[in-house]
Amino acid sequence: MPVRRIRLVIAVLSVGLLGLTACGSGGGTSSTDTSTSSSTVRLLTHESFVVSEQLIADLKAQTGITLEIITAGDAGTMVAGAILAAGAPTADAIFGIDNTLVSRAVEAGVLEPYTASDAAEIRPSLQDDTAGGLVTPIDYGDVCVNIDDAWFADKGITAPATLADLAKPEYQDLLVVEDPATSSPGLAFLLATIAEYGDAWPDYWTSLQANGVKVAASWTEAYTGQFTAGGGNGPRPLVVSYATSPPAEIVYAADPRPAAPSTSAMTSGCYRQVEYAGVLKGAANPAGARQVVDWLLSEPVQADVPLSMFVFPAREGTPLPEVFTKFAAEVPSPLQLDPAVVAANLPAWLAAWGEVMGR
């Protein structure tokens, strides 16, 4: 995602871009800082965060804030680091905690109560998605299996359409997923299988294991290293990514650009992922951190989200570019689990997954 190396990765490919989603907004603090800050605000983010340099410059012009972006790998790695530094954070604000990870941050006391001053402008389905007033939804998308349609057409094989299909012999050695212990899309995919299969989910993963599923440590490793359409000449035409990944293939293609992407998303078996921003407890500049959270939900930044990070903006009424509306898959009924259930069971689920997969 232009100055940082990860932007180049995402620009060429797509974003490798979420629990306490039903906790409600009660107890949160939402206020607007009317004073400006002339100090630096450190924003802790995952590797897929992108925002235009012009917007960063505008933030400084309007508030006096110099934004220092601290990139900490995948979202899972970022949250783990924030937990280790709880109470004495290396940053002031955080972006990229998602609804598969936010429960960990809440339990560890990582976050200071705050929701953005424009929280009323968030789309209704996400209005109460604040972990009890600790975070603000910034974007959302659906984690889905992505398909290299050109590969399947060339081989004369019908692409899979459901999670059950992925375990069939005709798709042996074709799927790469991310490790749910280290990757947020990997965790979202694991939760999708639990939502789909209930207590029988380990049997499903046993079937995937027998069918040659490959486990990568991160989205970048899976998409750019293993996916046939990921730019790295990988061997596998099925990868866990996002329903919004295919538009990037058009946006960043060399001229003449193709009329349509050669990849698509399997819209069955997807898991809804929401990304949040928040203020870190113990931040050196909490007032500036609150202004940065407000900025992330502002109209200009939200309008930048689709083609910067290839996810949907959380702010209601934000215009979407044509290439996004045309080629980003609509997922009518994404899978989700009750956040309290996830929080209570996640350690056991990860341990069981590791046992099944021999990791």
C-alpha positions as CSV (number, residue, x, y, z in Angstrom):
1,M,0.0,0.0,0.0
2,P,3.6,5.1,-2.4
3,V,6.3,5.7,0.1
4,R,6.3,2.3,1.8
5,R,7.2,-1.0,0.3
6,I,4.0,-2.6,1.2
7,R,2.1,-0.1,-0.9
8,L,3.9,-1.3,-3.9
9,V,2.9,-4.9,-3.1
10,I,-0.8,-4.0,-2.6
11,A,-0.8,-1.7,-5.6
12,V,0.2,-4.5,-7.9
13,L,-2.0,-7.1,-6.4
14,S,-4.7,-6.3,-3.9
15,V,-5.1,-5.7,-0.3
16,G,-4.5,-8.4,1.9
17,L,-7.5,-6.2,3.7
18,L,-12.7,-8.2,11.4
19,G,-14.6,-9.9,18.1
20,L,-17.0,-7.8,20.0
21,T,-19.2,-6.6,17.1
22,A,-22.4,-6.7,19.1
23,C,-21.2,-5.1,22.4
24,G,-23.0,-1.8,21.6
25,S,-21.7,1.7,21.9
26,G,-22.7,2.4,25.5
27,G,-19.9,3.6,27.7
28,G,-17.8,5.0,24.9
29,T,-16.5,8.6,24.8
30,S,-17.2,10.6,21.6
31,S,-16.0,14.2,21.5
32,T,-14.5,16.6,19.1
33,D,-11.2,18.2,19.9
34,T,-11.6,21.8,19.0
35,S,-8.0,22.7,19.6
36,T,-5.3,21.8,17.2
37,S,-2.2,19.8,18.0
38,S,1.3,20.7,16.7
39,S,2.8,17.4,17.9
40,T,3.4,14.1,16.3
41,V,0.9,11.3,16.5
42,R,2.2,7.7,16.1
43,L,-0.3,5.5,14.3
44,L,0.2,1.7,14.7
45,T,-1.0,-0.2,11.7
46,H,-0.8,-3.5,9.9
47,E,1.2,-4.0,6.7
48,S,-1.8,-3.4,4.4
49,F,-2.6,0.1,5.6
50,V,-2.5,2.8,2.8
51,V,-3.6,6.4,2.7
52,S,-2.6,9.0,0.2
53,E,0.2,11.4,0.9
54,Q,-2.1,14.3,0.1
55,L,-4.5,13.3,2.9
56,I,-1.6,13.1,5.4
57,A,-0.5,16.6,4.3
58,D,-4.1,17.8,4.7
59,L,-4.2,16.4,8.2
60,K,-1.1,18.4,9.1
61,A,-2.4,21.6,7.5
62,Q,-5.8,21.3,9.3
63,T,-4.7,20.1,12.7
64,G,-0.9,20.7,13.0
65,I,-0.4,16.9,13.5
66,T,2.5,15.2,12.0
67,L,1.5,11.6,11.4
68,E,4.1,8.9,12.0
69,I,3.0,5.5,10.7
70,I,4.4,2.5,12.5
71,T,3.9,-0.7,10.5
72,A,3.8,-3.9,12.5
73,G,3.3,-6.8,10.0
74,D,-0.1,-8.6,9.7
75,A,-3.0,-7.5,11.9
76,G,-2.5,-10.5,14.1
77,T,1.2,-9.6,14.7
78,M,0.2,-6.0,15.3
79,V,-2.4,-6.8,17.9
80,A,0.0,-9.2,19.7
81,G,2.6,-6.5,19.9
82,A,0.1,-4.0,21.2
83,I,-0.9,-6.5,23.9
84,L,2.7,-7.0,24.9
85,A,3.0,-3.2,25.2
86,A,-0.3,-2.6,27.0
87,G,-0.3,0.4,29.2
88,A,3.1,1.6,27.7
89,P,2.4,1.7,24.0
90,T,4.8,2.4,21.3
91,A,2.1,4.4,19.5
92,D,-0.8,6.7,20.3
93,A,-3.5,5.4,18.0
94,I,-4.1,2.0,16.3
95,F,-5.7,1.1,13.0
96,G,-6.4,-2.4,11.7
97,I,-7.7,-4.3,14.7
98,D,-10.5,-6.4,13.2
99,N,-13.5,-8.2,14.6
100,T,-11.6,-11.5,14.9
101,L,-8.9,-9.8,17.0
102,V,-10.6,-7.0,18.9
103,S,-11.6,-9.2,21.8
104,R,-8.0,-9.9,22.6
105,A,-7.2,-6.2,22.7
106,V,-10.2,-5.5,24.9
107,E,-9.3,-8.2,27.4
108,A,-5.7,-7.0,27.6
109,G,-6.7,-3.4,28.3
110,V,-5.0,-2.0,25.2
111,L,-7.6,0.6,24.3
112,E,-8.8,3.9,25.8
113,P,-12.6,4.6,25.5
114,Y,-13.2,6.7,22.4
115,T,-15.4,6.7,19.3
116,A,-15.1,9.1,16.5
117,S,-16.9,12.4,16.6
118,D,-18.7,11.5,13.3
119,A,-19.7,8.1,14.6
120,A,-23.3,8.9,13.7
121,E,-22.3,8.8,10.0
122,I,-21.3,5.2,10.1
123,R,-23.5,2.8,8.1
124,P,-26.4,1.5,10.3
125,S,-25.2,-2.1,10.3
126,L,-22.0,-1.0,12.0
127,Q,-23.3,1.7,14.3
128,D,-23.1,-0.4,17.4
129,D,-19.9,-2.2,16.4
130,T,-17.6,-0.3,18.8
131,A,-16.6,-3.0,21.4
132,G,-18.4,-1.0,24.1
133,G,-17.2,2.4,22.9
134,L,-13.5,1.4,22.6
135,V,-13.1,1.4,18.8
136,T,-14.6,3.0,15.7
137,P,-15.3,1.0,12.5
138,I,-13.3,2.4,9.6
139,D,-13.8,-0.2,6.8
140,Y,-15.2,-3.6,6.1
141,G,-15.0,-6.4,3.6
142,D,-15.5,-10.1,3.2
143,V,-12.8,-12.8,3.5
144,C,-13.4,-15.2,0.7
145,V,-11.6,-17.8,-1.4
146,N,-10.3,-16.1,-4.6
147,I,-10.2,-18.0,-7.8
148,D,-7.8,-17.7,-10.8
149,D,-10.5,-18.0,-13.4
150,A,-8.0,-18.0,-16.2
151,W,-6.2,-21.0,-14.8
152,F,-9.4,-23.0,-14.4
153,A,-10.5,-22.1,-17.9
154,D,-7.2,-23.1,-19.3
155,K,-7.4,-26.5,-17.5
156,G,-11.0,-27.1,-18.4
157,I,-11.9,-27.5,-14.8
158,T,-15.0,-26.0,-13.1
159,A,-14.0,-23.8,-10.3
160,P,-15.2,-24.6,-6.7
161,A,-18.4,-22.8,-5.5
162,T,-18.6,-23.8,-1.8
163,L,-16.5,-24.6,1.1
164,A,-17.4,-28.3,0.7
165,D,-16.1,-28.2,-2.9
166,L,-12.6,-27.3,-1.6
167,A,-12.1,-30.7,-0.1
168,K,-13.0,-32.6,-3.3
169,P,-10.4,-34.6,-5.1
170,E,-10.5,-32.4,-8.2
171,Y,-9.1,-29.5,-6.2
172,Q,-6.3,-31.4,-4.5
173,D,-3.2,-29.3,-4.0
174,L,-4.9,-26.2,-5.4
175,L,-5.7,-24.2,-2.2
176,V,-3.5,-22.0,-0.1
177,V,-4.8,-20.5,3.2
178,E,-3.2,-18.3,5.8
179,D,-2.3,-19.5,9.3
180,P,-5.1,-18.3,11.6
181,A,-2.6,-17.9,14.5
182,T,-0.7,-15.2,12.6
183,S,-3.0,-13.8,9.9
184,S,-6.3,-12.0,10.2
185,P,-7.7,-13.3,6.9
186,G,-6.5,-16.8,7.9
187,L,-8.4,-16.5,11.2
188,A,-11.5,-15.2,9.4
189,F,-11.4,-18.2,7.1
190,L,-11.1,-20.5,10.1
191,L,-14.1,-18.8,11.7
192,A,-16.0,-19.2,8.5
193,T,-15.5,-22.9,8.6
194,I,-16.6,-23.0,12.2
195,A,-19.7,-21.0,11.4
196,E,-20.5,-23.3,8.5
197,Y,-19.8,-26.7,10.1
198,G,-20.3,-26.1,13.8
199,D,-18.7,-28.8,16.0
200,A,-17.7,-30.8,12.9
201,W,-15.3,-28.1,11.7
202,P,-12.2,-30.2,12.7
203,D,-13.4,-32.9,10.4
204,Y,-13.6,-30.4,7.5
205,W,-10.0,-29.3,8.2
206,T,-9.0,-32.9,8.3
207,S,-10.5,-33.2,4.8
208,L,-8.6,-30.1,3.6
209,Q,-5.4,-31.4,5.0
210,A,-5.8,-34.7,3.2
211,N,-6.6,-32.8,0.0
212,G,-3.2,-31.0,0.2
213,V,-4.1,-27.5,1.5
214,K,-1.1,-25.3,1.9
215,V,-0.8,-23.0,4.9
216,A,1.1,-19.7,4.5
217,A,2.2,-17.5,7.4
218,S,0.7,-14.3,6.0
219,W,-1.6,-12.9,3.3
220,T,1.4,-11.6,1.4
221,E,3.1,-15.0,1.4
222,A,-0.1,-16.7,0.3
223,Y,-1.2,-14.2,-2.4
224,T,2.1,-13.1,-3.9
225,G,4.0,-16.2,-3.3
226,Q,1.6,-19.1,-3.8
227,F,-1.4,-17.8,-5.8
228,T,-1.1,-18.4,-9.6
229,A,-2.5,-14.9,-10.3
230,G,-0.5,-13.2,-7.5
231,G,2.4,-12.0,-9.6
232,G,4.9,-14.4,-8.2
233,N,4.2,-17.4,-10.5
234,G,2.8,-19.4,-7.6
235,P,1.4,-22.9,-8.1
236,R,-2.0,-22.6,-6.5
237,P,-5.1,-21.1,-8.2
238,L,-7.2,-20.8,-5.0
239,V,-6.3,-18.5,-2.2
240,V,-8.0,-17.0,0.8
241,S,-8.2,-13.3,0.2
242,Y,-11.0,-10.7,-0.1
243,A,-14.2,-10.3,-2.1
244,T,-12.8,-6.9,-3.0
245,S,-9.4,-8.1,-4.3
246,P,-10.2,-8.5,-8.0
247,P,-10.7,-4.7,-8.7
248,A,-7.0,-4.2,-7.9
249,E,-6.1,-6.3,-10.9
250,I,-7.7,-3.7,-13.1
251,V,-6.7,-0.6,-11.3
252,Y,-3.0,-1.4,-11.3
253,A,-2.7,-3.3,-14.6
254,A,-0.3,-2.0,-17.2
255,D,-1.8,-0.4,-20.3
256,P,-3.7,-1.5,-22.1
257,R,-5.8,-2.5,-19.1
258,P,-7.9,-5.6,-19.3
259,A,-11.7,-5.1,-19.5
260,A,-12.2,-7.4,-16.6
261,P,-10.1,-9.2,-14.0
262,S,-9.0,-12.7,-14.5
263,T,-9.8,-13.5,-10.8
264,S,-13.0,-13.7,-8.9
265,A,-14.3,-14.4,-5.4
266,M,-16.2,-17.4,-4.3
267,T,-19.1,-15.7,-2.6
268,S,-20.2,-18.7,-0.6
269,G,-18.4,-19.4,2.7
270,C,-17.2,-15.8,3.2
271,Y,-16.6,-14.2,6.6
272,R,-17.4,-10.5,7.2
273,Q,-14.3,-8.6,8.5
274,V,-14.5,-5.1,10.0
275,E,-11.5,-3.0,10.7
276,Y,-11.4,-0.5,13.6
277,A,-9.3,2.5,14.8
278,G,-8.8,3.4,18.5
279,V,-6.8,5.3,21.0
280,L,-4.1,3.2,22.8
281,K,-4.3,3.4,26.6
282,G,-1.3,5.2,28.0
283,A,-0.7,7.1,24.7
284,A,1.8,10.0,24.9
285,N,-0.6,12.1,22.8
286,P,-4.2,10.9,23.5
287,A,-5.7,14.2,22.2
288,G,-3.9,13.9,18.9
289,A,-4.8,10.2,18.7
290,R,-8.5,11.1,19.0
291,Q,-8.1,13.6,16.1
292,V,-6.5,10.8,14.0
293,V,-9.4,8.5,14.7
294,D,-11.8,11.3,13.6
295,W,-9.6,11.8,10.5
296,L,-9.8,8.1,9.5
297,L,-13.6,8.3,9.5
298,S,-13.7,11.7,7.7
299,E,-15.2,12.0,4.3
300,P,-11.9,12.5,2.4
301,V,-10.2,9.5,4.0
302,Q,-13.3,7.3,3.6
303,A,-13.5,8.2,-0.1
304,D,-9.8,7.1,-0.4
305,V,-10.4,3.7,1.2
306,P,-11.8,1.7,-1.7
307,L,-8.9,2.2,-4.1
308,S,-6.2,2.5,-1.5
309,M,-7.0,-0.6,0.6
310,F,-9.7,-2.3,-1.5
311,V,-12.3,-2.6,1.2
312,F,-15.6,-0.8,1.7
313,P,-15.7,2.4,3.7
314,A,-17.6,2.4,7.0
315,R,-19.1,5.9,6.5
316,E,-22.6,5.8,5.0
317,G,-23.0,7.4,1.6
318,T,-19.3,7.4,0.7
319,P,-19.1,7.2,-3.2
320,L,-17.5,4.2,-4.7
321,P,-15.5,4.2,-7.9
322,E,-17.0,2.4,-10.9
323,V,-14.3,-0.3,-11.1
324,F,-15.0,-1.1,-7.5
325,T,-18.7,-1.4,-7.8
326,K,-18.3,-3.3,-11.1
327,F,-15.8,-6.0,-10.0
328,A,-15.9,-6.2,-6.2
329,A,-18.0,-9.2,-5.4
330,E,-21.2,-8.6,-3.4
331,V,-21.6,-11.1,-0.6
332,P,-25.3,-11.3,0.3
333,S,-25.0,-13.4,3.4
334,P,-21.5,-13.5,4.9
335,L,-20.9,-15.9,7.7
336,Q,-20.4,-14.5,11.2
337,L,-20.1,-15.8,14.8
338,D,-21.2,-14.1,18.0
339,P,-18.2,-12.1,19.2
340,A,-18.7,-13.4,22.8
341,V,-18.5,-17.0,21.5
342,V,-15.3,-16.2,19.6
343,A,-13.7,-14.6,22.6
344,A,-14.6,-17.6,24.8
345,N,-13.5,-20.3,22.4
346,L,-10.7,-18.9,20.2
347,P,-7.7,-20.3,22.2
348,A,-9.2,-23.8,22.1
349,W,-10.1,-23.5,18.5
350,L,-6.6,-22.4,17.5
351,A,-5.2,-25.3,19.6
352,A,-7.5,-27.8,17.9
353,W,-6.7,-26.4,14.5
354,G,-3.0,-26.8,15.2
355,E,-3.5,-30.4,16.3
356,V,-5.4,-31.2,13.1
357,M,-2.9,-29.5,10.9
358,G,0.2,-30.8,12.7
359,R,1.4,-27.4,13.6
